[in-house]
Amino acid sequence: MSGKINKTLVLLLLQTSLFAQKQELPKVEQSMIAQGLVNIRQVDPGILVELKYSTTDNFLKKDIYGDLDRAYLQPEMAKRLAKANAMLAKEKPGYKLLVYDAARPNSAQYALWDALDDLKIPAGKKTMYVADPKIGSNHNFGCAIDLTVADENGKPLDMGTKFDFFGPLAYPRSEQEMLKKGKLTTKQIENRQLLRKVMVQAGFRVNTTEWWHFDGMSKSQARAKYGMIK
């Protein structure tokens, strides 16, 4: 009988602990978990995370995400990312994926959109920088990831531009042209190709204008399957 009581007590304590941990999470994270998204570091603790929009180290020079500093994705996307990280480690022991952005609530998309006003971006040109929140970005469905590769010391590899650089220098489709013009080096392109190789093999799609951005499916597919993250 005492054994049964002890098991019940342990189960009760565990449930209480898990409930307390959940309550400690910011509301934005609780909401994403309720919508079925997962913390990618719980799927693969080896993946590094530095959400750029939770800092001022982004093109807006503004913290957009506030309490959100952990990266979430749809479960199948997180599994693919873990697969890509494993392939990277096999190819380059000690190297890890470093995530800059992942799932983004639509409320944060509106905050990004509105922050463009501070840069004096005309309304008609805003979509050159941020997806219209009324339509949504693939980030708003938990099916897009922005990332780079970090070496064995956790230092990001040289990709030729920073994250969120706007212009041909960041375009995968323009790399050979930029190489010929001396604006990118062979090593920088090799670093990008390493990232693309593991991401594509894991099931992600390359973005032709952002070396750091990868999609798990089309926006229409993501909208139909998952719906917008509120």
VENJO-V886676 format. One record per residue. RES is the residue in three letters. PSI is psi as a letter, one per 20 degrees, with the letter a starting at -180 (999 if undefined). OMEGA is omega in degrees with one decimal (* if undefined). Layout:
res->[RES RES]
psi->[PSI PSI]
omega->[OMEGA OMEGA]
This chain:
res->[MET SER GLY LYS ILE ASN LYS THR LEU VAL LEU LEU LEU LEU GLN THR SER LEU PHE ALA GLN LYS GLN GLU LEU PRO LYS VAL GLU GLN SER MET ILE ALA GLN GLY LEU VAL ASN ILE ARG GLN VAL ASP PRO GLY ILE LEU VAL GLU LEU LYS TYR SER THR THR ASP ASN PHE LEU LYS LYS ASP ILE TYR GLY ASP LEU ASP ARG ALA TYR LEU GLN PRO GLU MET ALA LYS ARG LEU ALA LYS ALA ASN ALA MET LEU ALA LYS GLU LYS PRO GLY TYR LYS LEU LEU VAL TYR ASP ALA ALA ARG PRO ASN SER ALA GLN TYR ALA LEU TRP ASP ALA LEU ASP ASP LEU LYS ILE PRO ALA GLY LYS LYS THR MET TYR VAL ALA ASP PRO LYS ILE GLY SER ASN HIS ASN PHE GLY CYS ALA ILE ASP LEU THR VAL ALA ASP GLU ASN GLY LYS PRO LEU ASP MET GLY THR LYS PHE ASP PHE PHE GLY PRO LEU ALA TYR PRO ARG SER GLU GLN GLU MET LEU LYS LYS GLY LYS LEU THR THR LYS GLN ILE GLU ASN ARG GLN LEU LEU ARG LYS VAL MET VAL GLN ALA GLY PHE ARG VAL ASN THR THR GLU TRP TRP HIS PHE ASP GLY MET SER LYS SER GLN ALA ARG ALA LYS TYR GLY MET ILE LYS]
psi->[g h g g g g g g g g g g h g h g g h g g g g h i q q h h g h g h g h j j q q o h i h g n i i p q p n o h j j a j m r i i k p o h h d i o j q p q r q g h h h g h g h g h h g h g h g g n p h q q q o p h q c q o q h h h g h g g g h h h h h j k p q h i j h i i h p q p h h g q r h h i j k j q p p r a p q a i j j p p q o j h r r q k p p r h h i p h i j g h g h g h i j i q r g g g h h g g h g g g g h g g h i j r q q p i j o h i p q q h r r h h g h g h h h r p p 999]
omega->[-179.6 178.1 178.0 179.6 179.8 179.5 179.2 180.0 179.5 179.8 180.0 179.1 179.5 179.6 178.4 -179.8 179.9 178.6 -179.6 179.1 -179.6 -178.8 -179.0 -179.7 174.6 -178.0 -179.2 178.7 177.5 179.7 -179.3 177.3 178.6 179.1 172.9 -179.6 -178.4 174.1 -173.5 179.7 171.9 175.4 178.3 -179.2 -179.2 178.8 179.1 -178.3 172.8 -177.1 -174.4 179.9 169.9 178.9 173.7 179.3 177.8 -172.9 177.9 -177.1 -173.8 175.0 -177.7 -170.5 178.5 -175.7 -177.7 176.4 173.4 -174.8 179.3 175.4 168.0 -175.5 -178.3 177.7 178.6 178.3 177.9 -179.7 176.9 177.3 179.2 -180.0 178.2 178.7 178.2 -179.8 178.5 -178.5 -178.8 -178.3 -179.7 179.0 179.5 173.1 178.6 -174.6 178.1 178.9 -178.8 179.2 -176.3 176.5 -179.1 176.9 177.6 176.9 176.4 179.2 176.3 -179.4 -178.6 -179.1 177.6 178.1 179.1 178.8 179.8 177.2 178.9 -177.9 -177.7 -178.2 -177.6 -177.2 173.9 -176.0 -175.5 177.3 178.2 -177.4 177.3 178.7 178.2 172.5 175.6 174.0 -177.7 176.8 179.2 -175.7 177.5 -178.5 172.9 -174.5 175.8 177.1 175.7 179.9 -176.1 176.9 -179.7 -179.1 178.6 176.3 178.3 -179.7 177.3 174.4 172.1 169.8 178.8 171.2 -177.4 179.3 -175.6 -179.8 179.8 -174.7 171.9 -177.8 -177.6 -172.8 -178.1 176.3 179.6 177.0 179.7 180.0 178.9 -178.1 172.3 177.2 177.2 -178.8 178.8 178.6 177.2 178.7 177.4 -179.3 176.7 178.2 -178.9 -177.2 -176.6 -179.4 179.4 179.1 179.5 175.1 178.4 179.6 -179.6 171.5 -172.6 -177.7 178.8 -177.1 -174.8 -171.0 177.3 179.3 177.7 177.8 179.5 180.0 -180.0 177.5 -179.0 179.3 -177.7 -175.4 -171.4 -174.8 -176.2 173.5 -175.5 *]
